[in-house]
Amino acid sequence: MTGNRMTGDRMTSPTHAIGLVAIGRNEGERLKQCIDSIVGRVATAIYVDSASTDDSVAYARSQGIEVVELDMSLPFTAARARNAGYQRLRELNPEVRFVQFIDGDCAVVAGWLERAMESLASRDEAVVVWGRRMERYPEASIYNRLCDNEWRYDFPYGEVAMCGGDALMRVEAFEAVGGFNEALIAGEEPELCYRLRQNGGKILRIDADMTLHDANMTHFSQWWKRAVRSGHAYAEGAWLGRHDAEKRWASRTRRIWLWGALIPTLAIVPAPFTYGLSLVLLGLYPFSAYRQARHMVRHAAPWRHAMVSGGFSAISKFPALYGLLKFHYGRLRGSRSAIIEYK
């Protein structure tokens, strides 16, 4: 499948117009599962590798996948990798009409591409469709479970404002807005979706299984770094959109300032002068955790999963604050933040 249109037995009729771009680095078995899920199911597939030291490149090529080896002498971002893969896809298959983006630690669920195509076909103004990402091993660690809960319960269905890293997009719409913003080290998908919506497009999330993801998070430090990255993404997105009418991510960053900085300051700093009474404010954190859990339960989450997610959601404001401060510190210094990886 090195750029040629696929017509094998595994190709289904709606997918002949779909190209696919997968990105990864040292994904090992996860990449093999990713590639095995797409071989013969799309017209053209591209794998963009970011200096893997395992057998990722060799395995992709052995399966007939076109490989783009990213120049790592330039600053790396996932957005840059996706754009590079897309450019190669268009060179090899100029007729492709849709592109499925996917991370190399994910596998496409059987039937997803057909469902996604049906959704795009049903609404001419729809330019992106995405569904349900699921953790492959949610019971492997509490942190994998947190990811699974996030994928399942944090995003509504229907017309939405943004998508995640796995999504099917119309080529014409993607090119009209210039693709991903390569300067962003995180949060490039919501930023792209904002420009797509400003250009008249609609983002759809449908109630369908889309991809199996392997977060492979087994340590608290990994979860912490992931939350730092989220805070950085919210801060950068809010800064970029500060003059827009929508003021994207502004409410998110306000909540990070409130829960990560203001409430702890008001609780702890006056404590010696209030005989500890100000520490009562810290009771807002378990209340916040309960509210988050109740929201998840209303969306069919089991209470035990919801309470764990609620608790970690309350704690996450502190690493998110660090990510927010990291962005603004770099901005004021005129320096560019390095990619924040949790694996």
C-alpha positions as CSV (number, residue, x, y, z in Angstrom):
1,M,0.0,0.0,0.0
2,T,2.8,2.4,-0.9
3,G,0.6,5.1,-2.2
4,N,-1.5,3.0,-4.6
5,R,-5.3,2.8,-4.4
6,M,-6.3,-0.4,-2.5
7,T,-8.7,-2.8,-4.1
8,G,-8.1,-5.9,-2.1
9,D,-10.6,-8.1,-0.3
10,R,-10.5,-6.1,2.9
11,M,-11.4,-2.8,1.2
12,T,-15.0,-1.9,1.7
13,S,-16.8,0.4,-0.8
14,P,-17.2,3.6,1.3
15,T,-13.5,3.8,2.2
16,H,-12.0,4.1,-1.2
17,A,-12.0,7.9,-0.9
18,I,-10.3,7.8,2.5
19,G,-6.6,8.4,3.2
20,L,-5.1,7.9,6.7
21,V,-2.3,9.5,8.6
22,A,-0.8,7.9,11.7
23,I,1.9,9.5,13.8
24,G,4.1,7.9,16.4
25,R,7.5,7.3,18.0
26,N,8.6,4.1,19.7
27,E,5.1,2.7,19.9
28,G,6.2,-0.9,19.5
29,E,3.4,-3.4,19.7
30,R,0.9,-0.5,19.8
31,L,1.9,0.6,16.3
32,K,1.6,-2.9,15.0
33,Q,-1.9,-3.1,16.3
34,C,-2.6,0.3,14.7
35,I,-1.2,-0.8,11.3
36,D,-3.0,-4.1,11.4
37,S,-6.3,-2.3,11.9
38,I,-5.9,-0.2,8.8
39,V,-4.1,-2.3,6.2
40,G,-6.4,-2.8,3.2
41,R,-9.2,-0.6,4.7
42,V,-8.2,2.8,3.3
43,A,-7.1,4.0,-0.1
44,T,-3.7,5.2,1.1
45,A,-2.0,5.1,4.5
46,I,0.9,7.2,5.7
47,Y,2.9,6.6,8.9
48,V,4.9,9.6,10.2
49,D,7.8,8.5,12.5
50,S,9.5,10.9,14.9
51,A,13.0,9.3,15.3
52,S,11.9,5.9,16.7
53,T,14.7,3.7,17.9
54,D,12.6,0.5,17.8
55,D,11.4,-1.3,14.7
56,S,8.5,1.0,14.0
57,V,9.7,2.2,10.6
58,A,10.7,-1.3,9.5
59,Y,7.4,-2.8,10.5
60,A,5.4,-0.1,8.8
61,R,7.3,-0.6,5.6
62,S,7.0,-4.4,5.8
63,Q,3.2,-3.9,5.8
64,G,3.3,-1.7,2.7
65,I,2.7,1.5,4.5
66,E,4.3,4.7,3.2
67,V,6.7,6.1,5.9
68,V,7.6,9.8,6.4
69,E,10.6,10.1,8.7
70,L,10.3,13.6,10.3
71,D,13.3,15.8,10.4
72,M,13.9,16.1,14.1
73,S,16.5,18.9,13.8
74,L,13.4,21.1,13.6
75,P,11.1,21.6,16.7
76,F,8.8,18.7,17.0
77,T,5.0,18.9,17.4
78,A,2.3,16.5,16.7
79,A,0.7,19.1,14.5
80,R,3.8,19.3,12.4
81,A,3.9,15.5,12.1
82,R,0.2,15.3,11.0
83,N,0.7,18.1,8.4
84,A,3.8,16.3,7.0
85,G,1.8,13.1,6.7
86,Y,-1.1,14.8,5.1
87,Q,1.2,16.5,2.5
88,R,2.7,13.1,1.6
89,L,-0.8,11.6,1.4
90,R,-1.9,14.2,-1.1
91,E,1.2,13.7,-3.2
92,L,0.5,10.0,-3.5
93,N,-3.2,10.2,-3.8
94,P,-4.5,13.6,-5.1
95,E,-8.0,12.2,-5.5
96,V,-8.5,11.4,-1.8
97,R,-11.5,13.2,-0.4
98,F,-11.3,12.4,3.3
99,V,-8.4,11.9,5.8
100,Q,-8.5,9.9,9.0
101,F,-6.0,11.1,11.5
102,I,-4.9,8.7,14.2
103,D,-2.2,8.4,16.8
104,G,0.1,5.5,16.6
105,D,-0.9,4.1,19.9
106,C,-4.5,3.6,18.7
107,A,-6.2,1.0,16.5
108,V,-9.2,1.8,14.3
109,V,-12.3,-0.1,15.3
110,A,-13.9,-2.3,12.6
111,G,-16.8,-0.4,11.0
112,W,-15.8,3.0,12.2
113,L,-14.8,4.4,8.8
114,E,-18.1,3.3,7.3
115,R,-20.1,4.9,10.1
116,A,-18.0,8.1,9.9
117,M,-18.5,8.3,6.1
118,E,-22.3,8.0,6.6
119,S,-22.3,10.8,9.0
120,L,-20.4,13.1,6.8
121,A,-22.6,12.2,3.8
122,S,-25.7,13.0,5.8
123,R,-24.7,16.7,6.4
124,D,-22.9,18.7,3.7
125,E,-21.8,21.3,6.2
126,A,-20.1,18.6,8.4
127,V,-16.3,18.7,8.0
128,V,-15.1,16.6,10.9
129,V,-16.6,13.5,12.5
130,W,-15.3,11.7,15.5
131,G,-16.6,9.1,17.9
132,R,-15.6,7.2,21.0
133,R,-12.0,6.5,21.8
134,M,-11.7,3.7,24.3
135,E,-8.8,2.4,26.4
136,R,-7.6,-1.1,25.4
137,Y,-6.5,-1.9,29.0
138,P,-8.6,0.3,31.4
139,E,-8.0,-2.0,34.3
140,A,-4.2,-2.0,33.9
141,S,-3.8,1.1,36.1
142,I,-5.9,3.8,37.8
143,Y,-4.4,6.2,35.2
144,N,-5.6,4.2,32.3
145,R,-9.0,4.1,33.9
146,L,-9.0,7.9,34.2
147,C,-8.2,8.1,30.4
148,D,-11.1,5.7,29.6
149,N,-13.5,7.7,31.7
150,E,-12.4,10.9,30.0
151,W,-12.9,9.5,26.5
152,R,-16.3,8.1,27.4
153,Y,-17.9,10.7,29.6
154,D,-16.3,14.1,29.1
155,F,-17.5,14.9,25.6
156,P,-21.1,15.2,24.4
157,Y,-22.5,13.8,21.2
158,G,-24.0,15.8,18.3
159,E,-22.6,19.1,17.0
160,V,-19.6,20.0,19.1
161,A,-16.9,22.6,19.2
162,M,-13.8,20.4,18.9
163,C,-12.4,16.9,18.2
164,G,-9.6,14.9,19.5
165,G,-6.5,13.5,17.7
166,D,-8.5,10.7,16.1
167,A,-11.0,12.1,13.6
168,L,-12.1,11.9,10.0
169,M,-12.0,15.2,8.1
170,R,-12.9,16.5,4.7
171,V,-9.8,17.2,2.7
172,E,-11.3,20.3,1.1
173,A,-12.1,21.9,4.4
174,F,-8.8,20.9,6.0
175,E,-6.9,22.6,3.2
176,A,-9.1,25.7,3.2
177,V,-7.9,26.6,6.7
178,G,-4.3,25.6,6.2
179,G,-4.2,22.4,8.3
180,F,-2.9,22.2,11.8
181,N,-1.0,25.0,13.5
182,E,2.5,23.6,13.8
183,A,3.6,26.0,16.5
184,L,1.3,24.4,19.1
185,I,2.8,21.7,21.3
186,A,-0.7,20.6,22.4
187,G,-4.3,21.5,21.8
188,E,-3.8,21.7,18.0
189,E,-7.1,19.9,17.3
190,P,-9.4,22.4,19.1
191,E,-7.6,25.2,17.5
192,L,-8.0,23.7,14.0
193,C,-11.7,23.0,14.8
194,Y,-12.2,26.7,15.7
195,R,-10.9,27.8,12.3
196,L,-13.0,25.1,10.6
197,R,-16.1,26.4,12.4
198,Q,-15.2,30.0,11.6
199,N,-15.1,28.9,7.9
200,G,-18.7,27.5,8.1
201,G,-17.9,23.9,8.9
202,K,-19.6,21.7,11.6
203,I,-17.9,19.3,13.9
204,L,-19.8,16.1,14.7
205,R,-19.3,13.6,17.5
206,I,-21.3,10.4,16.9
207,D,-22.2,7.6,19.3
208,A,-20.0,5.0,17.8
209,D,-16.8,3.2,18.8
210,M,-13.9,4.8,16.9
211,T,-10.5,3.7,18.2
212,L,-8.8,1.6,20.8
213,H,-6.1,3.5,22.7
214,D,-3.3,2.3,24.9
215,A,-2.4,5.1,27.3
216,N,0.2,2.9,29.0
217,M,0.2,5.1,32.1
218,T,1.3,3.3,35.2
219,H,2.8,6.0,37.3
220,F,1.5,9.2,38.9
221,S,4.3,11.2,37.3
222,Q,2.9,10.3,33.9
223,W,-0.6,11.5,34.9
224,W,1.0,14.7,36.3
225,K,2.8,15.5,33.1
226,R,-0.3,14.9,31.0
227,A,-2.2,17.4,33.2
228,V,0.7,19.9,32.9
229,R,0.4,19.5,29.1
230,S,-3.4,20.2,29.3
231,G,-2.8,23.4,31.3
232,H,-0.3,24.6,28.8
233,A,-2.7,23.8,25.9
234,Y,-5.5,25.7,27.6
235,A,-3.3,28.7,28.3
236,E,-1.9,28.9,24.8
237,G,-5.4,28.4,23.2
238,A,-6.8,31.1,25.4
239,W,-4.0,33.5,24.5
240,L,-4.4,32.8,20.8
241,G,-8.2,33.4,21.1
242,R,-8.1,36.4,23.4
243,H,-9.4,38.7,20.8
244,D,-12.0,36.3,19.3
245,A,-15.6,36.7,20.1
246,E,-15.7,33.1,21.3
247,K,-12.8,33.6,23.8
248,R,-12.0,29.9,23.5
249,W,-10.5,28.3,26.6
250,A,-10.9,31.5,28.6
251,S,-13.3,29.8,31.1
252,R,-11.0,26.8,31.4
253,T,-8.0,29.0,32.3
254,R,-10.1,31.0,34.8
255,R,-11.0,27.7,36.5
256,I,-7.4,26.7,36.7
257,W,-6.5,30.1,38.2
258,L,-9.4,29.8,40.7
259,W,-8.8,26.2,41.9
260,G,-5.1,26.0,41.4
261,A,-4.1,29.4,42.9
262,L,-6.8,31.6,44.3
263,I,-8.6,29.2,46.6
264,P,-5.4,27.7,48.1
265,T,-4.0,31.2,48.7
266,L,-7.2,32.5,50.4
267,A,-7.3,29.3,52.5
268,I,-3.7,29.1,53.6
269,V,-2.2,32.6,53.7
270,P,-4.7,34.0,56.2
271,A,-4.8,30.8,58.3
272,P,-2.6,32.2,61.1
273,F,-4.7,35.3,61.4
274,T,-8.1,33.5,61.2
275,Y,-7.2,30.7,63.8
276,G,-7.4,28.3,60.9
277,L,-11.0,29.2,59.9
278,S,-9.9,30.1,56.4
279,L,-8.9,26.5,55.8
280,V,-12.6,25.7,55.6
281,L,-12.2,26.8,52.0
282,L,-10.3,23.7,51.2
283,G,-13.5,21.8,51.7
284,L,-14.5,23.1,48.3
285,Y,-12.2,20.5,46.7
286,P,-14.2,17.4,47.8
287,F,-17.3,19.3,46.8
288,S,-15.9,19.9,43.4
289,A,-14.9,16.3,43.1
290,Y,-18.5,15.2,44.0
291,R,-20.0,17.6,41.4
292,Q,-17.8,16.1,38.7
293,A,-18.6,12.6,39.7
294,R,-22.4,13.4,39.7
295,H,-22.1,14.8,36.2
296,M,-20.4,11.6,35.0
297,V,-23.0,9.4,36.7
298,R,-25.7,11.3,34.9
299,H,-24.0,10.2,31.7
300,A,-24.1,6.5,32.8
301,A,-20.7,6.2,34.5
302,P,-20.5,3.8,37.5
303,W,-20.2,5.7,40.8
304,R,-16.8,4.1,41.7
305,H,-15.3,5.2,38.4
306,A,-16.9,8.6,38.7
307,M,-15.6,9.3,42.2
308,V,-12.1,8.4,41.2
309,S,-12.3,10.7,38.2
310,G,-13.8,13.5,40.3
311,G,-11.0,13.3,42.8
312,F,-8.3,13.4,40.2
313,S,-10.1,16.2,38.4
314,A,-9.9,18.3,41.5
315,I,-6.2,17.6,42.0
316,S,-5.4,18.2,38.3
317,K,-5.8,21.9,38.7
318,F,-2.4,22.1,40.3
319,P,-0.3,20.5,37.5
320,A,-2.5,22.4,35.1
321,L,-1.6,25.6,36.8
322,Y,2.0,24.7,36.4
323,G,1.4,24.2,32.7
324,L,-0.4,27.5,32.4
325,L,2.5,29.3,34.2
326,K,5.0,27.5,32.0
327,F,3.3,28.8,28.9
328,H,3.1,32.4,30.1
329,Y,6.7,32.4,31.4
330,G,7.9,31.2,28.0
331,R,5.7,33.8,26.2
332,L,7.1,36.6,28.3
333,R,10.7,35.5,27.7
334,G,10.0,35.0,23.9
335,S,11.0,31.4,24.1
336,R,9.1,28.4,22.6
337,S,8.1,25.6,25.0
338,A,9.3,22.1,24.3
339,I,6.9,19.2,23.7
340,I,5.5,17.8,27.0
341,E,5.4,14.0,26.8
342,Y,4.0,11.7,29.4
343,K,5.3,8.4,27.9
